[in-house]
């Protein structure tokens, strides 16, 4: 159910992963069309991973971010792990200052790092995995030093 005149975010399959390269300005219609396209491609392809490449975005407001979070949650319900790649420092700073809910998001600096992260998580998801708390270590070192 494509909306006439709405720009579409390109989606492609690479390494059995859906990659969305978001290089256009976001608005409610674009985000809704993206959500529909992504969920349909996850359904038809059977892929269980998504990379949202946001390196082309220079601005993102809280409403757009929350809409993307909703899409990430829907992809998770369909069994897909999502990694956000390439967020610009200014966007990260603004989202944190606006008190955006970033809890539980998986992020990588660029597309290559996102693929590596998904590959690591895929190998950890196997029954013989020995290190299930791979991501739990992030950011805990600062708290240790402040107690001295």
N, C-alpha and C positions, 0 to 999 in steps of 0.2 A: 504494500500500500504506500507507494511513493507520493510525496507531496510535490505538486507542480511548482516549478520555480525555486525550489529550496536547494541550496548548495549541498553537495554530498561529500562526506569525508571518505576518501579512498580506503578500501580495505583489501588486503591481500593475504594469501597464505604463504608463509615461509617457515620451513622447518616444522611443519605441522602446528604452526602458531598463527593466529590471526593478528596481523599488524595493522594498526590504524594510525596513519600519519596525519595528524591534525595541524593543518597549515592555514586554516581560514578562521575568520572571526566567528566566534560562537554566539548563537542566540537560541531561544527556546525551540524554534522550528528545526534548526540545524541539529541541535542535540536530540530532539525527538526522532528525526529521520535517522541519525547515527545509531541511536538505541535500537530501532527496528531493524536496520541493516545488520548491525553486529549480532544481535540475538538470532536473526535468521541464518546468518553465515555460521554461527556456532552450531546451530541445530543441523544444518545440512552437511557441514564438513566433519562434524564429530570432534573438532579440535577441543583440547582442554586447557588452552593457554591463550592469553591475549597480551599484546604489548600496545599501550597507548603512547605513541611518540608525540610528545607535546613540545618538542624543541623549536617548532615554528611559531609557537604562541608567545606574544610579548605581553599580552594582557589577559587576565582571567579574574572575573569577579566571583564573589562568594556563591551567587546563584548558579553560575555556570559550573563551579567546582562541585556544588552539591548535586547538580544534575549528573555530572560524570560519576560521582560516588554512587548514585542510584543505579547507574548503568553497570558499574563494577559489581555492585551487590547482585544485580540480576544475572550477570555472567557467572558469578559464584554459585548461585542457585542452580545454574545449568551445568555446574561442575568445572568451570574454567577459572584458573588462577590468572590474575591480572597484575601486570607490572607497569608502572608509570615510568616513562623514560624521558630524560632531557628537559625537565622543568627548569626554567630560567631562575636565577637567584632572586630577582625582584618579585617574581610570582610567589615563590616559596615564602619570602619575607612577608609579603602582603597577606597571604593566606593565614600564616601563623598569627600575625598581628590582628587579623579579623576573627581570630579564635575558631578557624575552620577545624572540623573534626578530621584529623589526619591519622588517628589511631587505626592501626591494622593495615594501613596502605603499604604496599611494597613498591619501592622506587629504585631506579638505577640512573646513573649519570648520562648514559647514552644507550643507543640501540644494541651495540655489541655487549655491553654489560648486562642489559636486560635479558638477552638470549642466554648468557652464561648463568645468570641467576635462575632462570627457569630450568635450565639443564641441571643445575645443582639441586634445586628443589625437587625435580623429577626423580633424581637418583636417591634423594632422601626419602621420597615417598614409598620406596620399595620396602618390603618387610624386613630385609636384612640391614636397614639403615642403622648406623650406630650413633649419629649425632642429630637428634631431632630438634634440639634447641639452637640451630644455626643462627637464626635471626634474633634470638633473645639477648644477645650480647651487646647489641648496638646501643651506644650512649651511656652505658653504665660506668665508664671509667671516670667521667667528670664528677659523679657523686662520690666516688671513693676518695678523690683528691680533696674535696671540699671539707671532709671530716677531719683532716689533719690539723 
